[in-house]
């Protein structure tokens, strides 16, 4: 997907968030954390801090960190 879209595109950020959710469910917490961070930065850049999708990614990251 990164090859067909700009690497900092909201659709890429959504995919990174989804992959992070999968990794988290598999116990791959560090990898999930890195993907959440990348997705969060992209969402913030393109959609803004207060956008619901940005907030969702940030909450996913916060939940993961709280569980570790």
N, C-alpha and C positions, 0 to 999 in steps of 0.2 A: 504494500500500500504506500509506503514512503517513497517508492520509485515513481508512482503515478501521480501523487499529490505532493504539494510542497511539504517538506518535513515538519513544518510548524502549522499544520492545518487542523481545524477542529475535529475533522473526521479521524485524523491520526491520533489525536489526544483521546478521543472516545475509544478507539481500538486499544490504546495503551492502558486505559483504565480497565477495560474488559479483560485484557491479558493479566493485569495486576490482580484482579479478582480471582481469576483462575489460579494463578501462582499462589495466592494467599490460601485458597481452598486446598492446595496440594502441600501446604506447609513450607513453601519456598518464600519465606517472609522477606528476606533481604532483597531478593529480586523484585518482589511485589512492591516493596517500599521505593525502590529506585524508579520503577515505572509510574507509581503514583506521583512521585515528585516531578517527573518529566511531564506527565499529563496535566498536572496542576499548573505548572508554569505555562504550558501552551494555552490552556483554557483561560488563564488570567490574561495572557497577552491578547488573545483574539476576542474573548467574550466579556472580559472584565471581571473584577473581584466579586461583584454581587450577583453574577449570573447563576441561575440554579445549577447548571452543569458544573461550573467551577466549584460551587459550594459542595456538591455531591462528591467530587473527586477529593476535595480537601477533607471532607468528613470520612471518606474511606481511609485516607492516609492517617488521620487522627485516631480512628478506631483501631487500625493495625498497630500503631505505635503504643496505644494504651494497653493492648493485649500482650505485647512482648514483655 
